[in-house]
Amino acid sequence: MNTPAPPAAPGTPTRPYLLRALHDWCTDNGLTPYIAVHVDASVRVPAEYVKNNEIVLNIGFEATSGLKLGNEFIEFKARFGGTPREIVVPVDHVVAIYARENGQGMAFPMPTAGGEGAAEAPSPVAIAPAAGKPRAPAPARGLRLAREPSPAPSPSAPSAAPPSSDDDPSPPAPGTPRPSLKRIK
């Protein structure tokens, strides 16, 4: 007889551990870790850089000061337009972490009103780049993580992620295939 498996015992959410692991992987391989964050009242980031309730943050050691990747919050100080700011992001509001250079990383479900446990129920989604073309990750469940073409910023316009010498200033060519998402179980 088939008996249903007992429900999984509630435990510590996996998201903070996966974020720390992918952050370590990025830094160990000389890549720049970026996080995409769903912004609401519980997130402390510069509001002027939030677009469609989302912000992408560079959490590399070169761009942050006092970075703490905790189980409940990601906290650090960073400069936005030359002004130091305190950043506090609840871990359950991180919807993706990926390497800027090649787009490899992982996407997570959007936060829900039910809290961390409800948001952790679905499996994370691994982000794999398209063959031969490094790009930002593709959207997962309504996320827009891919770089969108935008007008060149003025010299005085700050960016949420500090520029580096190896940034590719050109947008992806139209018609370039987007990376595919692979579900990890």
FIDRENPA-171512 format. One record per residue (C-alpha): residue number from 0; residue in one letter; x, y, z. Coordinates in nm, 2 decimals, always signed. Layout:
BEGIN
<r><vexlum>NUM</vexlum><gugu>a</gugu><c1>X</c1><c2>Y</c2><c3>Z</c3></r>
...
***
This chain:
BEGIN
<r><vexlum>0</vexlum><gugu>m</gugu><c1>+0.00</c1><c2>+0.00</c2><c3>+0.00</c3></r>
<r><vexlum>1</vexlum><gugu>n</gugu><c1>+0.11</c1><c2>+0.35</c2><c3>-0.08</c3></r>
<r><vexlum>2</vexlum><gugu>t</gugu><c1>+0.10</c1><c2>+0.57</c2><c3>+0.22</c3></r>
<r><vexlum>3</vexlum><gugu>p</gugu><c1>+0.16</c1><c2>+0.94</c2><c3>+0.18</c3></r>
<r><vexlum>4</vexlum><gugu>a</gugu><c1>+0.50</c1><c2>+1.07</c2><c3>+0.30</c3></r>
<r><vexlum>5</vexlum><gugu>p</gugu><c1>+0.48</c1><c2>+1.28</c2><c3>+0.62</c3></r>
<r><vexlum>6</vexlum><gugu>p</gugu><c1>+0.51</c1><c2>+1.65</c2><c3>+0.56</c3></r>
<r><vexlum>7</vexlum><gugu>a</gugu><c1>+0.86</c1><c2>+1.79</c2><c3>+0.58</c3></r>
<r><vexlum>8</vexlum><gugu>a</gugu><c1>+0.96</c1><c2>+1.92</c2><c3>+0.91</c3></r>
<r><vexlum>9</vexlum><gugu>p</gugu><c1>+0.99</c1><c2>+2.30</c2><c3>+0.91</c3></r>
<r><vexlum>10</vexlum><gugu>g</gugu><c1>+1.36</c1><c2>+2.40</c2><c3>+0.93</c3></r>
<r><vexlum>11</vexlum><gugu>t</gugu><c1>+1.59</c1><c2>+2.68</c2><c3>+0.85</c3></r>
<r><vexlum>12</vexlum><gugu>p</gugu><c1>+1.52</c1><c2>+2.83</c2><c3>+0.51</c3></r>
<r><vexlum>13</vexlum><gugu>t</gugu><c1>+1.77</c1><c2>+2.74</c2><c3>+0.24</c3></r>
<r><vexlum>14</vexlum><gugu>r</gugu><c1>+1.78</c1><c2>+3.09</c2><c3>+0.07</c3></r>
<r><vexlum>15</vexlum><gugu>p</gugu><c1>+2.04</c1><c2>+3.25</c2><c3>+0.30</c3></r>
<r><vexlum>16</vexlum><gugu>y</gugu><c1>+2.27</c1><c2>+2.95</c2><c3>+0.26</c3></r>
<r><vexlum>17</vexlum><gugu>l</gugu><c1>+2.24</c1><c2>+2.95</c2><c3>-0.11</c3></r>
<r><vexlum>18</vexlum><gugu>l</gugu><c1>+2.30</c1><c2>+3.33</c2><c3>-0.12</c3></r>
<r><vexlum>19</vexlum><gugu>r</gugu><c1>+2.62</c1><c2>+3.29</c2><c3>+0.08</c3></r>
<r><vexlum>20</vexlum><gugu>a</gugu><c1>+2.74</c1><c2>+2.99</c2><c3>-0.13</c3></r>
<r><vexlum>21</vexlum><gugu>l</gugu><c1>+2.68</c1><c2>+3.17</c2><c3>-0.46</c3></r>
<r><vexlum>22</vexlum><gugu>h</gugu><c1>+2.84</c1><c2>+3.49</c2><c3>-0.33</c3></r>
<r><vexlum>23</vexlum><gugu>d</gugu><c1>+3.15</c1><c2>+3.28</c2><c3>-0.23</c3></r>
<r><vexlum>24</vexlum><gugu>w</gugu><c1>+3.15</c1><c2>+3.11</c2><c3>-0.57</c3></r>
<r><vexlum>25</vexlum><gugu>c</gugu><c1>+3.14</c1><c2>+3.45</c2><c3>-0.75</c3></r>
<r><vexlum>26</vexlum><gugu>t</gugu><c1>+3.42</c1><c2>+3.60</c2><c3>-0.54</c3></r>
<r><vexlum>27</vexlum><gugu>d</gugu><c1>+3.64</c1><c2>+3.28</c2><c3>-0.55</c3></r>
<r><vexlum>28</vexlum><gugu>n</gugu><c1>+3.62</c1><c2>+3.29</c2><c3>-0.93</c3></r>
<r><vexlum>29</vexlum><gugu>g</gugu><c1>+3.68</c1><c2>+3.67</c2><c3>-0.97</c3></r>
<r><vexlum>30</vexlum><gugu>l</gugu><c1>+3.32</c1><c2>+3.74</c2><c3>-1.07</c3></r>
<r><vexlum>31</vexlum><gugu>t</gugu><c1>+3.10</c1><c2>+4.02</c2><c3>-0.94</c3></r>
<r><vexlum>32</vexlum><gugu>p</gugu><c1>+2.80</c1><c2>+3.90</c2><c3>-0.74</c3></r>
<r><vexlum>33</vexlum><gugu>y</gugu><c1>+2.48</c1><c2>+4.10</c2><c3>-0.80</c3></r>
<r><vexlum>34</vexlum><gugu>i</gugu><c1>+2.14</c1><c2>+4.05</c2><c3>-0.63</c3></r>
<r><vexlum>35</vexlum><gugu>a</gugu><c1>+1.80</c1><c2>+4.14</c2><c3>-0.76</c3></r>
<r><vexlum>36</vexlum><gugu>v</gugu><c1>+1.57</c1><c2>+4.26</c2><c3>-0.48</c3></r>
<r><vexlum>37</vexlum><gugu>h</gugu><c1>+1.20</c1><c2>+4.30</c2><c3>-0.47</c3></r>
<r><vexlum>38</vexlum><gugu>v</gugu><c1>+1.15</c1><c2>+4.64</c2><c3>-0.29</c3></r>
<r><vexlum>39</vexlum><gugu>d</gugu><c1>+0.87</c1><c2>+4.71</c2><c3>-0.04</c3></r>
<r><vexlum>40</vexlum><gugu>a</gugu><c1>+0.85</c1><c2>+4.90</c2><c3>+0.29</c3></r>
<r><vexlum>41</vexlum><gugu>s</gugu><c1>+1.08</c1><c2>+4.64</c2><c3>+0.47</c3></r>
<r><vexlum>42</vexlum><gugu>v</gugu><c1>+1.37</c1><c2>+4.70</c2><c3>+0.23</c3></r>
<r><vexlum>43</vexlum><gugu>r</gugu><c1>+1.61</c1><c2>+4.99</c2><c3>+0.30</c3></r>
<r><vexlum>44</vexlum><gugu>v</gugu><c1>+1.77</c1><c2>+5.10</c2><c3>-0.03</c3></r>
<r><vexlum>45</vexlum><gugu>p</gugu><c1>+1.79</c1><c2>+5.44</c2><c3>-0.21</c3></r>
<r><vexlum>46</vexlum><gugu>a</gugu><c1>+1.44</c1><c2>+5.49</c2><c3>-0.35</c3></r>
<r><vexlum>47</vexlum><gugu>e</gugu><c1>+1.57</c1><c2>+5.69</c2><c3>-0.64</c3></r>
<r><vexlum>48</vexlum><gugu>y</gugu><c1>+1.73</c1><c2>+5.38</c2><c3>-0.79</c3></r>
<r><vexlum>49</vexlum><gugu>v</gugu><c1>+1.42</c1><c2>+5.16</c2><c3>-0.75</c3></r>
<r><vexlum>50</vexlum><gugu>k</gugu><c1>+1.24</c1><c2>+5.08</c2><c3>-1.07</c3></r>
<r><vexlum>51</vexlum><gugu>n</gugu><c1>+0.91</c1><c2>+4.88</c2><c3>-1.08</c3></r>
<r><vexlum>52</vexlum><gugu>n</gugu><c1>+0.97</c1><c2>+4.77</c2><c3>-0.72</c3></r>
<r><vexlum>53</vexlum><gugu>e</gugu><c1>+1.30</c1><c2>+4.62</c2><c3>-0.81</c3></r>
<r><vexlum>54</vexlum><gugu>i</gugu><c1>+1.66</c1><c2>+4.71</c2><c3>-0.76</c3></r>
<r><vexlum>55</vexlum><gugu>v</gugu><c1>+1.99</c1><c2>+4.53</c2><c3>-0.86</c3></r>
<r><vexlum>56</vexlum><gugu>l</gugu><c1>+2.27</c1><c2>+4.57</c2><c3>-0.62</c3></r>
<r><vexlum>57</vexlum><gugu>n</gugu><c1>+2.64</c1><c2>+4.49</c2><c3>-0.65</c3></r>
<r><vexlum>58</vexlum><gugu>i</gugu><c1>+2.73</c1><c2>+4.29</c2><c3>-0.33</c3></r>
<r><vexlum>59</vexlum><gugu>g</gugu><c1>+3.10</c1><c2>+4.24</c2><c3>-0.42</c3></r>
<r><vexlum>60</vexlum><gugu>f</gugu><c1>+3.35</c1><c2>+4.33</c2><c3>-0.16</c3></r>
<r><vexlum>61</vexlum><gugu>e</gugu><c1>+3.49</c1><c2>+4.61</c2><c3>-0.38</c3></r>
<r><vexlum>62</vexlum><gugu>a</gugu><c1>+3.15</c1><c2>+4.78</c2><c3>-0.39</c3></r>
<r><vexlum>63</vexlum><gugu>t</gugu><c1>+3.04</c1><c2>+4.73</c2><c3>-0.02</c3></r>
<r><vexlum>64</vexlum><gugu>s</gugu><c1>+3.17</c1><c2>+4.80</c2><c3>+0.32</c3></r>
<r><vexlum>65</vexlum><gugu>g</gugu><c1>+3.08</c1><c2>+4.59</c2><c3>+0.62</c3></r>
<r><vexlum>66</vexlum><gugu>l</gugu><c1>+2.89</c1><c2>+4.32</c2><c3>+0.42</c3></r>
<r><vexlum>67</vexlum><gugu>k</gugu><c1>+2.69</c1><c2>+4.08</c2><c3>+0.64</c3></r>
<r><vexlum>68</vexlum><gugu>l</gugu><c1>+2.51</c1><c2>+3.80</c2><c3>+0.47</c3></r>
<r><vexlum>69</vexlum><gugu>g</gugu><c1>+2.29</c1><c2>+3.69</c2><c3>+0.76</c3></r>
<r><vexlum>70</vexlum><gugu>n</gugu><c1>+2.00</c1><c2>+3.44</c2><c3>+0.78</c3></r>
<r><vexlum>71</vexlum><gugu>e</gugu><c1>+1.74</c1><c2>+3.72</c2><c3>+0.81</c3></r>
<r><vexlum>72</vexlum><gugu>f</gugu><c1>+1.90</c1><c2>+4.02</c2><c3>+0.64</c3></r>
<r><vexlum>73</vexlum><gugu>i</gugu><c1>+2.18</c1><c2>+4.13</c2><c3>+0.40</c3></r>
<r><vexlum>74</vexlum><gugu>e</gugu><c1>+2.33</c1><c2>+4.45</c2><c3>+0.54</c3></r>
<r><vexlum>75</vexlum><gugu>f</gugu><c1>+2.61</c1><c2>+4.67</c2><c3>+0.41</c3></r>
<r><vexlum>76</vexlum><gugu>k</gugu><c1>+2.72</c1><c2>+5.02</c2><c3>+0.33</c3></r>
<r><vexlum>77</vexlum><gugu>a</gugu><c1>+2.77</c1><c2>+5.13</c2><c3>-0.03</c3></r>
<r><vexlum>78</vexlum><gugu>r</gugu><c1>+2.81</c1><c2>+5.46</c2><c3>-0.22</c3></r>
<r><vexlum>79</vexlum><gugu>f</gugu><c1>+2.54</c1><c2>+5.58</c2><c3>-0.45</c3></r>
<r><vexlum>80</vexlum><gugu>g</gugu><c1>+2.63</c1><c2>+5.88</c2><c3>-0.65</c3></r>
<r><vexlum>81</vexlum><gugu>g</gugu><c1>+2.92</c1><c2>+5.94</c2><c3>-0.41</c3></r>
<r><vexlum>82</vexlum><gugu>t</gugu><c1>+2.70</c1><c2>+5.94</c2><c3>-0.11</c3></r>
<r><vexlum>83</vexlum><gugu>p</gugu><c1>+2.74</c1><c2>+5.65</c2><c3>+0.15</c3></r>
<r><vexlum>84</vexlum><gugu>r</gugu><c1>+2.42</c1><c2>+5.47</c2><c3>+0.23</c3></r>
<r><vexlum>85</vexlum><gugu>e</gugu><c1>+2.31</c1><c2>+5.20</c2><c3>+0.47</c3></r>
<r><vexlum>86</vexlum><gugu>i</gugu><c1>+2.15</c1><c2>+4.91</c2><c3>+0.28</c3></r>
<r><vexlum>87</vexlum><gugu>v</gugu><c1>+1.93</c1><c2>+4.65</c2><c3>+0.46</c3></r>
<r><vexlum>88</vexlum><gugu>v</gugu><c1>+1.75</c1><c2>+4.38</c2><c3>+0.25</c3></r>
<r><vexlum>89</vexlum><gugu>p</gugu><c1>+1.55</c1><c2>+4.10</c2><c3>+0.41</c3></r>
<r><vexlum>90</vexlum><gugu>v</gugu><c1>+1.68</c1><c2>+3.77</c2><c3>+0.27</c3></r>
<r><vexlum>91</vexlum><gugu>d</gugu><c1>+1.33</c1><c2>+3.66</c2><c3>+0.15</c3></r>
<r><vexlum>92</vexlum><gugu>h</gugu><c1>+1.32</c1><c2>+3.97</c2><c3>-0.07</c3></r>
<r><vexlum>93</vexlum><gugu>v</gugu><c1>+1.62</c1><c2>+3.86</c2><c3>-0.28</c3></r>
<r><vexlum>94</vexlum><gugu>v</gugu><c1>+1.47</c1><c2>+3.72</c2><c3>-0.59</c3></r>
<r><vexlum>95</vexlum><gugu>a</gugu><c1>+1.80</c1><c2>+3.64</c2><c3>-0.77</c3></r>
<r><vexlum>96</vexlum><gugu>i</gugu><c1>+2.18</c1><c2>+3.63</c2><c3>-0.73</c3></r>
<r><vexlum>97</vexlum><gugu>y</gugu><c1>+2.40</c1><c2>+3.60</c2><c3>-1.03</c3></r>
<r><vexlum>98</vexlum><gugu>a</gugu><c1>+2.75</c1><c2>+3.69</c2><c3>-1.16</c3></r>
<r><vexlum>99</vexlum><gugu>r</gugu><c1>+2.75</c1><c2>+4.01</c2><c3>-1.37</c3></r>
<r><vexlum>100</vexlum><gugu>e</gugu><c1>+3.01</c1><c2>+3.88</c2><c3>-1.61</c3></r>
<r><vexlum>101</vexlum><gugu>n</gugu><c1>+2.83</c1><c2>+3.56</c2><c3>-1.72</c3></r>
<r><vexlum>102</vexlum><gugu>g</gugu><c1>+2.48</c1><c2>+3.57</c2><c3>-1.58</c3></r>
<r><vexlum>103</vexlum><gugu>q</gugu><c1>+2.52</c1><c2>+3.24</c2><c3>-1.39</c3></r>
<r><vexlum>104</vexlum><gugu>g</gugu><c1>+2.33</c1><c2>+3.23</c2><c3>-1.07</c3></r>
<r><vexlum>105</vexlum><gugu>m</gugu><c1>+2.00</c1><c2>+3.14</c2><c3>-0.91</c3></r>
<r><vexlum>106</vexlum><gugu>a</gugu><c1>+1.65</c1><c2>+3.29</c2><c3>-0.91</c3></r>
<r><vexlum>107</vexlum><gugu>f</gugu><c1>+1.41</c1><c2>+3.26</c2><c3>-0.62</c3></r>
<r><vexlum>108</vexlum><gugu>p</gugu><c1>+1.03</c1><c2>+3.30</c2><c3>-0.58</c3></r>
<r><vexlum>109</vexlum><gugu>m</gugu><c1>+0.90</c1><c2>+3.64</c2><c3>-0.51</c3></r>
<r><vexlum>110</vexlum><gugu>p</gugu><c1>+0.82</c1><c2>+3.72</c2><c3>-0.14</c3></r>
<r><vexlum>111</vexlum><gugu>t</gugu><c1>+0.47</c1><c2>+3.65</c2><c3>-0.03</c3></r>
<r><vexlum>112</vexlum><gugu>a</gugu><c1>+0.25</c1><c2>+3.80</c2><c3>+0.24</c3></r>
<r><vexlum>113</vexlum><gugu>g</gugu><c1>+0.28</c1><c2>+3.47</c2><c3>+0.43</c3></r>
<r><vexlum>114</vexlum><gugu>g</gugu><c1>+0.65</c1><c2>+3.53</c2><c3>+0.51</c3></r>
<r><vexlum>115</vexlum><gugu>e</gugu><c1>+0.97</c1><c2>+3.34</c2><c3>+0.45</c3></r>
<r><vexlum>116</vexlum><gugu>g</gugu><c1>+0.82</c1><c2>+2.99</c2><c3>+0.49</c3></r>
<r><vexlum>117</vexlum><gugu>a</gugu><c1>+0.56</c1><c2>+3.05</c2><c3>+0.22</c3></r>
<r><vexlum>118</vexlum><gugu>a</gugu><c1>+0.82</c1><c2>+3.20</c2><c3>-0.02</c3></r>
<r><vexlum>119</vexlum><gugu>e</gugu><c1>+1.05</c1><c2>+2.90</c2><c3>+0.03</c3></r>
<r><vexlum>120</vexlum><gugu>a</gugu><c1>+0.80</c1><c2>+2.63</c2><c3>-0.07</c3></r>
<r><vexlum>121</vexlum><gugu>p</gugu><c1>+0.87</c1><c2>+2.63</c2><c3>-0.45</c3></r>
<r><vexlum>122</vexlum><gugu>s</gugu><c1>+1.22</c1><c2>+2.51</c2><c3>-0.56</c3></r>
<r><vexlum>123</vexlum><gugu>p</gugu><c1>+1.48</c1><c2>+2.77</c2><c3>-0.65</c3></r>
<r><vexlum>124</vexlum><gugu>v</gugu><c1>+1.55</c1><c2>+2.80</c2><c3>-1.02</c3></r>
<r><vexlum>125</vexlum><gugu>a</gugu><c1>+1.91</c1><c2>+2.78</c2><c3>-1.16</c3></r>
<r><vexlum>126</vexlum><gugu>i</gugu><c1>+2.00</c1><c2>+3.03</c2><c3>-1.42</c3></r>
<r><vexlum>127</vexlum><gugu>a</gugu><c1>+2.22</c1><c2>+2.90</c2><c3>-1.71</c3></r>
<r><vexlum>128</vexlum><gugu>p</gugu><c1>+2.35</c1><c2>+3.14</c2><c3>-1.97</c3></r>
<r><vexlum>129</vexlum><gugu>a</gugu><c1>+2.28</c1><c2>+3.09</c2><c3>-2.34</c3></r>
<r><vexlum>130</vexlum><gugu>a</gugu><c1>+2.55</c1><c2>+2.90</c2><c3>-2.52</c3></r>
<r><vexlum>131</vexlum><gugu>g</gugu><c1>+2.85</c1><c2>+3.12</c2><c3>-2.59</c3></r>
<r><vexlum>132</vexlum><gugu>k</gugu><c1>+2.68</c1><c2>+3.45</c2><c3>-2.49</c3></r>
<r><vexlum>133</vexlum><gugu>p</gugu><c1>+2.71</c1><c2>+3.58</c2><c3>-2.14</c3></r>
<r><vexlum>134</vexlum><gugu>r</gugu><c1>+2.40</c1><c2>+3.77</c2><c3>-2.05</c3></r>
<r><vexlum>135</vexlum><gugu>a</gugu><c1>+2.20</c1><c2>+3.87</c2><c3>-1.75</c3></r>
<r><vexlum>136</vexlum><gugu>p</gugu><c1>+1.95</c1><c2>+3.60</c2><c3>-1.62</c3></r>
<r><vexlum>137</vexlum><gugu>a</gugu><c1>+1.61</c1><c2>+3.56</c2><c3>-1.78</c3></r>
<r><vexlum>138</vexlum><gugu>p</gugu><c1>+1.30</c1><c2>+3.65</c2><c3>-1.59</c3></r>
<r><vexlum>139</vexlum><gugu>a</gugu><c1>+1.15</c1><c2>+3.40</c2><c3>-1.36</c3></r>
<r><vexlum>140</vexlum><gugu>r</gugu><c1>+0.80</c1><c2>+3.44</c2><c3>-1.24</c3></r>
<r><vexlum>141</vexlum><gugu>g</gugu><c1>+0.75</c1><c2>+3.79</c2><c3>-1.35</c3></r>
<r><vexlum>142</vexlum><gugu>l</gugu><c1>+1.11</c1><c2>+3.91</c2><c3>-1.28</c3></r>
<r><vexlum>143</vexlum><gugu>r</gugu><c1>+1.29</c1><c2>+4.13</c2><c3>-1.53</c3></r>
<r><vexlum>144</vexlum><gugu>l</gugu><c1>+1.66</c1><c2>+4.07</c2><c3>-1.47</c3></r>
<r><vexlum>145</vexlum><gugu>a</gugu><c1>+1.79</c1><c2>+4.10</c2><c3>-1.82</c3></r>
<r><vexlum>146</vexlum><gugu>r</gugu><c1>+1.96</c1><c2>+4.42</c2><c3>-1.91</c3></r>
<r><vexlum>147</vexlum><gugu>e</gugu><c1>+1.73</c1><c2>+4.66</c2><c3>-2.08</c3></r>
<r><vexlum>148</vexlum><gugu>p</gugu><c1>+1.87</c1><c2>+4.90</c2><c3>-2.34</c3></r>
<r><vexlum>149</vexlum><gugu>s</gugu><c1>+1.87</c1><c2>+5.25</c2><c3>-2.19</c3></r>
<r><vexlum>150</vexlum><gugu>p</gugu><c1>+2.00</c1><c2>+5.59</c2><c3>-2.28</c3></r>
<r><vexlum>151</vexlum><gugu>a</gugu><c1>+2.36</c1><c2>+5.65</c2><c3>-2.18</c3></r>
<r><vexlum>152</vexlum><gugu>p</gugu><c1>+2.37</c1><c2>+5.80</c2><c3>-1.84</c3></r>
<r><vexlum>153</vexlum><gugu>s</gugu><c1>+2.50</c1><c2>+6.15</c2><c3>-1.80</c3></r>
<r><vexlum>154</vexlum><gugu>p</gugu><c1>+2.84</c1><c2>+6.18</c2><c3>-1.63</c3></r>
<r><vexlum>155</vexlum><gugu>s</gugu><c1>+2.67</c1><c2>+6.30</c2><c3>-1.31</c3></r>
<r><vexlum>156</vexlum><gugu>a</gugu><c1>+2.41</c1><c2>+6.03</c2><c3>-1.31</c3></r>
<r><vexlum>157</vexlum><gugu>p</gugu><c1>+2.49</c1><c2>+5.76</c2><c3>-1.04</c3></r>
<r><vexlum>158</vexlum><gugu>s</gugu><c1>+2.43</c1><c2>+5.39</c2><c3>-1.09</c3></r>
<r><vexlum>159</vexlum><gugu>a</gugu><c1>+2.32</c1><c2>+5.14</c2><c3>-0.84</c3></r>
<r><vexlum>160</vexlum><gugu>a</gugu><c1>+2.61</c1><c2>+4.91</c2><c3>-0.92</c3></r>
<r><vexlum>161</vexlum><gugu>p</gugu><c1>+2.94</c1><c2>+5.08</c2><c3>-0.95</c3></r>
<r><vexlum>162</vexlum><gugu>p</gugu><c1>+3.09</c1><c2>+5.06</c2><c3>-1.30</c3></r>
<r><vexlum>163</vexlum><gugu>s</gugu><c1>+3.40</c1><c2>+4.86</c2><c3>-1.36</c3></r>
<r><vexlum>164</vexlum><gugu>s</gugu><c1>+3.66</c1><c2>+4.88</c2><c3>-1.63</c3></r>
<r><vexlum>165</vexlum><gugu>d</gugu><c1>+3.54</c1><c2>+4.55</c2><c3>-1.79</c3></r>
<r><vexlum>166</vexlum><gugu>d</gugu><c1>+3.17</c1><c2>+4.66</c2><c3>-1.83</c3></r>
<r><vexlum>167</vexlum><gugu>d</gugu><c1>+3.03</c1><c2>+4.59</c2><c3>-2.17</c3></r>
<r><vexlum>168</vexlum><gugu>p</gugu><c1>+2.85</c1><c2>+4.92</c2><c3>-2.25</c3></r>
<r><vexlum>169</vexlum><gugu>s</gugu><c1>+2.67</c1><c2>+4.79</c2><c3>-2.56</c3></r>
<r><vexlum>170</vexlum><gugu>p</gugu><c1>+2.33</c1><c2>+4.63</c2><c3>-2.51</c3></r>
<r><vexlum>171</vexlum><gugu>p</gugu><c1>+2.27</c1><c2>+4.27</c2><c3>-2.64</c3></r>
<r><vexlum>172</vexlum><gugu>a</gugu><c1>+2.20</c1><c2>+4.24</c2><c3>-3.01</c3></r>
<r><vexlum>173</vexlum><gugu>p</gugu><c1>+1.83</c1><c2>+4.22</c2><c3>-3.09</c3></r>
<r><vexlum>174</vexlum><gugu>g</gugu><c1>+1.72</c1><c2>+3.87</c2><c3>-3.16</c3></r>
<r><vexlum>175</vexlum><gugu>t</gugu><c1>+1.99</c1><c2>+3.72</c2><c3>-2.93</c3></r>
<r><vexlum>176</vexlum><gugu>p</gugu><c1>+1.84</c1><c2>+3.41</c2><c3>-2.75</c3></r>
<r><vexlum>177</vexlum><gugu>r</gugu><c1>+1.78</c1><c2>+3.46</c2><c3>-2.38</c3></r>
<r><vexlum>178</vexlum><gugu>p</gugu><c1>+1.92</c1><c2>+3.22</c2><c3>-2.12</c3></r>
<r><vexlum>179</vexlum><gugu>s</gugu><c1>+1.70</c1><c2>+2.93</c2><c3>-2.03</c3></r>
<r><vexlum>180</vexlum><gugu>l</gugu><c1>+1.59</c1><c2>+2.84</c2><c3>-1.67</c3></r>
<r><vexlum>181</vexlum><gugu>k</gugu><c1>+1.65</c1><c2>+2.49</c2><c3>-1.54</c3></r>
<r><vexlum>182</vexlum><gugu>r</gugu><c1>+1.47</c1><c2>+2.38</c2><c3>-1.23</c3></r>
<r><vexlum>183</vexlum><gugu>i</gugu><c1>+1.69</c1><c2>+2.21</c2><c3>-0.97</c3></r>
<r><vexlum>184</vexlum><gugu>k</gugu><c1>+1.53</c1><c2>+1.96</c2><c3>-0.74</c3></r>
***
